[in-house]
Amino acid sequence: MTKERTFRDFELDPRLIEAVTALGFEAPTPIQAEAIPVLMAGKDVIGRARTGSGKTAAFGLPMIHRVLQTKGRGAGVRGLVLAPTRELAIQVADALMDYAKGLGLVILPIYGGAPYAPQLRALRSGVDIVVGTPGRVIDHMDRGTLDLSSIETFVLDEADEMLRMGFIDDVERVLKDTPETQQFTLFSATMPAPIKRVANRYLKDAVEIQVEGQSLSTSHVTQTWMNVPDRKKPDALYRVLLSEKRGGTLVFARTRASCAEVCDLLNERGIRADALHGDLNQQLRERVLQRLRNDQIDVVVATDVAARGLDVDTLTHVINLDLPGDSETYVHRIGRTARAGREGFAISFVTPGERRKLRFIERDTKQRIEETQVPSDGDIARMQLEGLKKSLGIAIEDKSAEEVKVWIDEWVAEGIWSVEDIATAAVGLVVHERGILLDSARKAPRVAKEDRKPREEHRKAAQTEDKEFDPDEINGMFLHISAGKRHGVRPGDIVGALANDTGISGQSIGKVMVSDTGTVVGLPTEIGNTILADYKHLSVRGRAARVSLARPQQIDMKTERAVHVKGRGRKG
């Protein structure tokens, strides 16, 4: 049997080993186990991995190790990570700071929408590693405030997303300013032709690493997802648990702290819950599972590490409080339900910035995951009334019901109440005790799934990634976005906003015409109608910009330069 690798096997700086141990890393993920030794040997790497697979540590630990070895040999930025979105840049920079805590390194995230002054001060004072978006990195290069001549390690993260969002030319612009001797690491979930060209041009004898499985089956589980911002997840979870007909439920959270917080919240609200995480020994873990099997608790909130090998036949629901970043973990999670031929349901909470992850999971599992809505007060009340009806049916069949009937007959004979009065009062007492909101239950039901089909078809059409459009088709209709030059907007910002928020490809975007107060953008008619139907606003340079059908006078911008994007543009 092969011995499981540890981080100590990689000959990393001992201080990095201490840092990852303190962060709770138990063992390297597959991408870390494959990539770190190759990068430590100084070779270029092409990694095929998704967000959430552990790739940040896979490239980050060797990068920090190398910077530590050469620290003091001259000033200048020695590590650069290029990320497609500001959210990913912040996430990567935060992770690198955690790994390098107390080591005296300066790691700086630079991205659009953030003020320049703090970035300029930091760059003047000296930075070891920069994590940035293409647009802001190039801005600093053009200003002369970011010199890439000392770069020893360059990482291109999520290269296929760079291509999809129209940034591939910007990536090459950055690469041309970095030394040929640098170590180059490229991570991409897929390898379309333009990414292969970049790899062939700039990587030297690269080692290609792919650790993700090829066949992922989830068709036996009914899967849905809900659009839920992070701050609203606890309330959304509570609503889902109240509104679903379910047996045992497993909730997956990202951290041990989240497990404890969610359990406390659920117990305070009357839902029996317990936590399952790495701090529990095997005996305590088994005790939690036994309580679930014995129906002593309703919900187990667990981390991925703690749930490995978990096998409880009575689980009906898996809820991803935090969406996993890779498809294998997703399949592992939802496979905890639908055992022994039973029905199983998986519900995933997806933040607005995680739509990309969801598309990867759908692509890998070859299964469409339907969007649904967070249950309303009416949904919850109707479910509670169904439960009450079921309880009444059981009580009617109970032997003690005959004795109760005797008392009811006596009260009716006294002439004070009718049978209807007593039944109404009795049910009212139970409704009050269970906290059922009768007014909410009377509200009109939510639109049925089949009635939402046109919207779903629009959304699917909008997310077509690689379709080619001719010039007439690509400008089939024009939308107006209420963000323009006075807001610091450039064509690339609009391309990035459309790609980030709606999931369309840069190849689907036609003319972009920026005026002082707004922007007109050309799109294929089908995609334009989709965006009008599904998106009232887009996030452009950190502000909400209204989306509407462009008026003729807005389209005729003769004083402005019309940019035909054709998959290009810059955001950041």
C-alpha positions in Angstrom: 0.0 0.0 0.0 1.4 3.4 -1.0 2.2 5.8 1.9 0.0 8.9 1.8 2.1 12.0 1.0 2.4 14.9 3.4 3.6 18.5 2.9 6.8 17.6 4.6 7.7 15.4 1.6 8.0 18.4 -0.7 11.2 20.0 0.8 9.4 23.3 1.4 10.7 25.9 3.8 9.9 24.6 7.3 8.1 27.8 8.1 5.6 27.1 5.2 5.0 23.6 6.6 4.1 25.2 10.0 1.8 27.7 8.2 -0.2 25.1 6.3 -0.4 22.9 9.4 -1.8 25.8 11.4 -4.4 26.4 8.7 -5.7 22.9 9.1 -4.3 21.3 5.9 -4.3 17.6 6.7 -2.9 16.2 3.4 -2.1 17.5 -0.1 -5.0 17.4 -2.6 -4.3 15.5 -5.8 -3.3 18.6 -7.7 -1.0 19.7 -4.9 0.6 16.3 -4.7 1.4 16.3 -8.4 2.3 19.9 -9.0 4.3 21.0 -6.0 7.3 18.6 -6.6 7.5 19.6 -10.3 7.4 23.3 -9.5 10.0 22.8 -6.7 12.2 21.3 -9.3 12.0 24.6 -11.3 10.0 23.2 -14.3 7.1 24.9 -16.0 3.6 23.4 -15.4 0.3 23.2 -17.2 -2.3 22.3 -14.6 -5.8 21.1 -15.5 -7.8 22.0 -12.3 -10.9 23.9 -11.2 -11.3 26.5 -8.6 -11.6 24.8 -5.2 -9.3 21.9 -6.1 -6.4 23.3 -4.0 -4.5 24.8 -6.9 -3.8 28.1 -5.1 -1.6 26.2 -2.6 -0.2 24.1 -5.5 1.3 27.1 -7.1 1.4 29.4 -4.1 3.6 27.4 -1.8 6.5 26.8 -4.3 6.2 30.5 -5.3 6.6 31.7 -1.8 9.4 29.2 -1.1 11.3 30.5 -4.1 10.9 34.1 -3.1 12.1 33.3 0.4 15.2 31.7 -1.0 16.1 34.7 -3.1 15.0 37.5 -0.7 17.6 40.2 -0.3 19.2 39.6 -3.7 17.7 42.8 -5.1 14.6 44.8 -5.1 11.6 44.3 -7.4 8.5 42.2 -7.7 9.5 38.5 -8.0 6.2 36.7 -8.2 3.1 37.6 -10.3 -0.3 35.9 -10.4 -2.7 37.0 -13.1 -6.4 36.3 -12.4 -9.5 37.0 -14.5 -11.7 38.7 -11.9 -11.2 40.9 -8.9 -12.9 38.4 -6.7 -10.5 35.6 -7.6 -7.5 38.0 -7.3 -8.6 38.9 -3.7 -9.2 35.2 -2.9 -5.7 34.2 -4.2 -4.0 37.1 -2.5 -5.7 36.3 0.9 -4.6 32.6 0.6 -1.0 33.6 -0.2 -0.9 36.0 2.8 -2.1 33.1 5.0 0.7 30.9 3.8 3.3 33.6 4.2 2.1 34.9 7.6 5.0 36.1 9.7 7.6 35.5 7.0 8.2 39.2 6.2 6.9 39.1 2.6 4.7 41.8 1.0 1.8 40.4 -1.1 -0.3 43.0 -3.0 -3.7 42.5 -4.8 -4.3 45.0 -7.5 -7.6 45.1 -9.3 -10.1 47.5 -10.9 -12.6 49.4 -8.8 -10.1 49.8 -5.9 -8.4 53.2 -5.4 -5.0 53.7 -6.9 -3.3 55.5 -4.0 -2.8 52.5 -1.6 -1.6 50.4 -4.5 0.9 53.1 -5.6 2.2 53.5 -2.0 2.7 49.8 -1.6 4.5 49.4 -5.0 6.8 52.3 -4.1 7.6 50.8 -0.7 8.4 47.4 -2.2 6.3 44.3 -3.0 7.4 40.7 -3.3 4.3 39.2 -5.0 1.6 40.9 -7.0 -1.8 39.2 -7.6 -3.8 41.2 -10.2 -6.4 41.4 -12.9 -5.1 42.1 -16.5 -6.5 45.6 -16.8 -5.1 47.0 -13.6 -1.7 45.3 -14.0 -1.4 46.9 -17.5 -2.5 50.3 -16.1 0.4 50.1 -13.6 2.8 49.0 -16.3 1.8 51.9 -18.4 2.2 54.3 -15.5 5.7 53.0 -14.8 4.6 51.9 -11.3 4.9 48.2 -11.9 8.2 46.8 -13.2 8.1 43.1 -14.2 11.8 42.7 -15.2 12.6 40.9 -11.9 9.8 38.4 -12.1 11.0 34.9 -11.3 7.6 33.1 -11.1 4.5 33.9 -13.2 1.2 32.2 -12.7 -1.7 32.5 -15.2 -4.8 31.3 -13.2 -8.0 30.2 -14.9 -6.6 30.8 -18.4 -9.8 29.6 -20.2 -11.8 32.2 -18.2 -9.3 34.9 -19.4 -10.1 33.8 -23.0 -13.9 33.7 -22.4 -13.9 37.2 -20.9 -11.8 38.6 -23.8 -8.5 39.1 -21.9 -6.2 36.8 -23.9 -4.5 39.7 -25.7 -3.9 41.5 -22.4 -2.3 38.3 -21.0 0.1 38.3 -23.9 0.9 41.9 -23.4 1.9 41.2 -19.8 3.9 38.1 -20.7 6.0 40.1 -23.2 7.2 42.3 -20.4 8.3 39.4 -18.2 11.8 37.7 -18.4 12.1 34.7 -20.6 13.9 32.9 -17.7 10.9 33.0 -15.4 9.1 29.9 -14.2 5.7 29.8 -15.9 2.6 28.0 -14.4 -0.6 27.9 -16.3 -3.9 26.6 -14.8 -6.9 26.1 -17.0 -10.0 23.9 -16.6 -10.1 23.4 -20.4 -7.5 23.9 -23.2 -9.1 25.7 -26.1 -6.8 26.5 -29.1 -5.9 30.1 -28.1 -4.7 28.9 -24.7 -2.7 26.1 -26.3 -1.0 28.8 -28.5 0.0 30.8 -25.5 1.3 27.7 -23.7 3.4 26.7 -26.8 4.8 30.2 -27.2 5.8 31.0 -23.6 6.2 27.7 -21.6 9.4 25.7 -21.8 9.2 21.9 -21.8 6.2 22.2 -19.5 4.9 19.2 -17.5 1.2 18.7 -18.0 -0.8 17.7 -14.9 -4.4 16.5 -14.9 -5.8 14.9 -11.9 -9.6 15.3 -12.3 -11.7 12.2 -13.1 -13.3 11.7 -16.4 -16.6 10.1 -15.6 -18.9 11.7 -13.0 -22.4 10.4 -12.5 -25.1 12.3 -10.6 -28.2 11.5 -12.6 -29.7 9.4 -9.7 -30.1 12.6 -7.5 -32.6 15.4 -8.1 -30.4 18.5 -8.1 -31.4 22.2 -7.8 -29.5 25.4 -7.0 -30.5 28.7 -5.4 -29.0 32.2 -5.8 -28.0 33.1 -2.2 -25.5 35.8 -1.2 -23.2 34.7 1.7 -24.8 36.9 4.3 -28.3 35.3 3.6 -27.2 31.7 3.7 -28.2 31.0 7.3 -31.8 32.3 6.8 -32.0 30.5 3.4 -30.9 27.2 5.0 -33.6 27.6 7.8 -36.3 28.2 5.2 -35.3 25.3 3.0 -35.3 22.9 6.0 -38.8 24.1 7.0 -40.2 23.8 3.5 -38.9 20.5 2.3 -40.4 17.0 2.9 -37.3 15.3 4.1 -35.7 12.7 6.3 -32.1 13.0 7.5 -30.3 15.9 6.0 -26.6 16.5 5.5 -25.4 20.1 5.2 -21.9 20.8 3.9 -20.0 23.9 5.2 -16.5 25.1 4.2 -15.0 25.4 7.7 -15.3 23.9 11.2 -16.3 27.3 12.5 -19.2 27.5 10.1 -20.3 24.0 11.2 -20.6 25.2 14.8 -22.3 28.5 14.0 -24.9 26.8 11.7 -25.6 24.1 14.3 -26.1 26.7 17.1 -28.5 28.7 14.8 -30.6 25.7 13.9 -30.9 24.4 17.4 -32.0 27.9 18.6 -34.8 27.8 16.0 -36.0 24.4 17.0 -34.3 22.2 14.4 -32.2 19.4 16.0 -28.7 19.6 14.5 -25.2 18.4 15.3 -21.7 19.1 13.8 -19.2 16.7 12.2 -15.7 18.1 11.7 -12.0 17.4 12.0 -11.8 18.3 15.7 -14.0 15.3 16.6 -12.3 12.0 17.2 -13.7 8.8 15.5 -15.8 7.9 18.6 -17.5 11.3 18.7 -18.0 11.2 14.9 -19.7 7.8 15.1 -21.9 9.1 18.0 -23.2 11.9 15.8 -24.0 9.5 12.9 -25.7 7.1 15.3 -27.9 9.9 16.6 -28.9 10.7 13.0 -29.7 7.0 12.2 -31.8 6.8 15.4 -33.8 10.0 14.5 -32.4 11.8 17.5 -31.3 14.7 15.3 -32.6 16.0 12.0 -29.5 17.6 10.5 -25.8 17.0 10.4 -23.6 20.0 9.4 -20.2 18.7 8.2 -16.9 19.6 6.5 -15.7 17.5 3.5 -12.9 15.9 5.5 -15.3 14.7 8.2 -17.8 13.4 5.8 -15.5 11.1 3.9 -16.8 7.6 4.0 -20.1 8.7 5.6 -22.8 6.1 5.0 -26.3 6.7 6.3 -29.1 5.0 4.3 -31.8 7.3 5.6 -30.4 10.6 4.2 -32.8 12.2 1.8 -31.2 15.6 1.3 -27.7 17.0 0.8 -27.5 20.8 1.0 -24.3 22.6 -0.1 -24.3 25.6 2.2 -21.0 26.4 0.5 -20.6 25.3 -3.1 -17.5 23.1 -3.6 -15.1 24.3 -6.3 -14.4 21.1 -8.1 -16.8 18.5 -9.6 -15.3 15.5 -7.8 -16.1 16.9 -4.4 -19.6 17.9 -5.6 -20.3 14.3 -6.8 -18.9 12.9 -3.6 -21.1 15.1 -1.5 -24.4 14.5 -3.2 -23.7 10.8 -3.4 -24.3 10.6 0.3 -28.1 10.5 -0.5 -30.2 8.4 -2.9 -28.8 5.2 -1.3 -30.3 1.7 -1.8 -32.7 2.9 -4.6 -34.2 5.6 -2.4 -35.1 9.1 -3.7 -32.4 11.7 -3.1 -32.2 15.5 -3.4 -29.3 17.9 -3.6 -29.7 21.7 -3.1 -26.7 24.0 -3.6 -26.5 27.7 -2.5 -24.6 29.6 -5.2 -23.4 33.2 -4.7 -23.5 35.6 -7.6 -19.7 35.2 -8.1 -20.0 31.3 -8.2 -22.0 30.9 -11.4 -18.8 29.9 -13.2 -18.2 27.0 -10.7 -21.7 25.8 -11.3 -21.3 25.8 -15.1 -18.1 23.7 -14.7 -20.0 21.2 -12.5 -22.8 21.0 -15.0 -20.4 20.4 -17.8 -18.4 17.8 -16.0 -21.4 15.8 -14.8 -23.2 16.4 -18.1 -26.4 17.3 -16.2 -28.4 20.4 -16.1 -29.0 21.7 -12.5 -32.3 23.6 -12.3 -32.5 26.9 -10.6 -35.2 27.3 -7.9 -36.0 30.0 -5.4 -35.5 30.3 -1.7 -38.8 29.3 -0.1 -41.2 32.1 0.8 -43.3 32.5 4.0 -46.2 31.1 2.0 -44.2 28.0 0.9 -43.2 27.3 4.5 -46.7 27.8 5.8 -48.2 25.4 3.2 -45.6 22.8 4.0 -46.4 23.1 7.8 -50.2 22.8 7.0 -49.4 19.6 5.1 -47.6 18.3 8.1 -50.5 19.3 10.4 -52.9 17.4 8.1 -50.7 14.3 8.2 -50.6 14.5 12.1 -54.4 14.9 12.2 -54.8 11.8 10.1 -52.6 9.8 12.4 -54.4 11.1 15.4 -57.8 10.1 13.9 -56.7 6.5 13.5 -55.3 6.4 17.1 -57.2 4.3 19.6 -57.3 7.2 22.1 -59.4 9.1 19.6 -62.5 7.3 20.8 -62.0 8.6 24.3 -61.6 12.1 23.0 -64.8 11.8 21.0 -66.7 11.0 24.3 -65.6 14.3 25.7 -66.5 16.2 22.5 -70.0 14.7 22.6 -70.5 15.8 26.2 -69.4 19.4 25.4 -71.7 19.5 22.4 -74.6 18.2 24.5 -74.1 21.1 27.0 -75.1 23.4 24.1 -72.1 25.8 24.5 -70.1 24.7 21.4 -70.7 22.9 18.2 -68.4 20.2 16.8 -67.2 22.8 14.3 -66.4 25.2 17.1 -64.3 22.6 18.9 -62.5 21.4 15.8 -61.7 25.0 14.8 -60.4 25.9 18.3 -58.3 22.7 18.5 -56.7 23.1 15.2 -56.1 26.8 16.0 -54.2 25.9 19.2 -52.0 23.5 17.2 -51.4 26.1 14.5 -50.4 28.7 17.1 -48.1 26.1 18.9 -46.4 25.2 15.7 -46.0 28.8 14.5 -47.8 28.3 11.2 -48.5 31.6 9.4 -52.0 31.1 8.0 -52.1 34.4 6.1 -48.9 33.5 4.3 -50.3 30.0 3.4 -53.2 31.7 1.6 -51.0 33.7 -0.7 -50.7 32.7 -4.4 -48.3 29.8 -5.0 -45.0 30.5 -6.7 -44.9 30.1 -10.5 -44.6 26.4 -11.4 -41.4 25.1 -12.8 -42.9 24.5 -16.2 -44.1 28.2 -16.3 -40.4 29.2 -15.9 -39.2 27.2 -18.8 -38.9 30.1 -21.3 -36.7 31.9 -18.8 -34.5 28.8 -18.3 -34.2 28.5 -22.1 -33.1 32.1 -22.4 -30.5 31.6 -19.7 -29.1 28.5 -21.4 -28.9 30.4 -24.7 -27.1 33.3 -23.0 -24.4 31.0 -21.7 -23.4 29.5 -25.0 -19.7 29.9 -24.9 -18.1 29.1 -28.3 -20.7 29.9 -30.9 -19.4 32.1 -33.8 -21.6 35.0 -35.0 -21.3 36.9 -38.3 -21.2 40.8 -38.1 -24.9 41.3 -38.8 -26.0 38.7 -36.3 -23.6 39.9 -33.5 -25.2 43.4 -33.5 -28.7 42.1 -33.9 -29.9 44.4 -31.1 -28.4 47.0 -28.8 -28.7 47.4 -25.1 -28.0 50.5 -23.0 -26.0 50.2 -19.8 -26.1 53.2 -17.4 -22.3 53.5 -16.9 -20.1 55.7 -19.0 -16.9 57.8 -19.2 -17.8 59.9 -16.2 -17.8 56.6 -14.2 -14.3 55.7 -15.5 -15.8 53.0 -17.8 -13.9 51.6 -20.8 -15.1 49.0 -23.4 -13.2 46.3 -21.6 -15.2 47.0 -18.4 -18.4 46.3 -20.2 -17.1 43.1 -21.7 -15.9 42.0 -18.2 -19.2 42.9 -16.6 -21.3 41.0 -19.2 -19.0 37.9 -18.9 -18.9 38.0 -15.1 -22.6 38.6 -14.4 -24.4 36.8 -17.3 -21.9 34.1 -18.3 -21.8 35.0 -22.1 -18.6 34.7 -24.1 -16.6 37.7 -25.3 -17.1 36.2 -28.8 -20.9 37.1 -28.4 -20.3 40.8 -27.9 -20.4 43.2 -30.8 -19.9 47.0 -30.9 -19.3 48.8 -27.6 -20.0 52.6 -27.7 -19.1 54.5 -24.6 -20.5 58.0 -24.0 -20.2 60.3 -21.0 -23.3 58.9 -19.2 -23.8 55.4 -20.6 -22.7 52.6 -22.9 -24.5 51.0 -25.9 -23.4 47.4 -26.6 -24.4 45.2 -29.6 -25.4 41.6 -29.0 -27.1 38.8 -31.0 -30.8 39.2 -30.6 -31.4 35.9 -28.7 -28.7 36.8 -26.1 -29.9 40.4 -25.9 -33.4 39.3 -25.1 -32.1 36.9 -22.5 -30.2 39.6 -20.7 -33.2 41.9 -20.8 -35.4 39.2 -19.3 -33.0 38.0 -16.6 -30.8 41.0 -15.6 -32.1 44.4 -14.5 -28.5 45.5 -13.5 -24.9 44.7 -14.1 -21.9 45.3 -11.8 -19.6 47.7 -13.7 -16.5 48.9 -11.9 -18.1 48.2 -8.5 -21.4 50.0 -9.2 -24.8 48.7 -10.2 -25.6 49.8 -13.8 -29.1 49.6 -15.1 -29.7 47.5 -18.3 -32.4 48.6 -20.8 -33.1 48.4 -24.5 -31.2 51.2 -26.3 -33.2 54.0 -27.9 -32.4 55.0 -31.5 -30.8 58.3 -30.4 -28.6 56.4 -28.0 -27.3 54.1 -30.7 -26.4 57.0 -33.0 -23.3 58.1 -31.2 -21.4 59.8 -34.1 -19.1 61.7 -31.8 -18.0 58.6 -30.1 -15.6 55.8 -31.3 -17.4 52.5 -31.7 -15.2 49.6 -30.7 -15.9 46.2 -32.3 -14.9 43.8 -29.6 -14.6 40.4 -31.3 -13.7 38.7 -28.0 -11.3 41.4 -26.8 -11.4 43.9 -24.1 -10.1 44.8 -20.7 -11.5 44.9 -17.3 -9.9 45.6 -14.0 
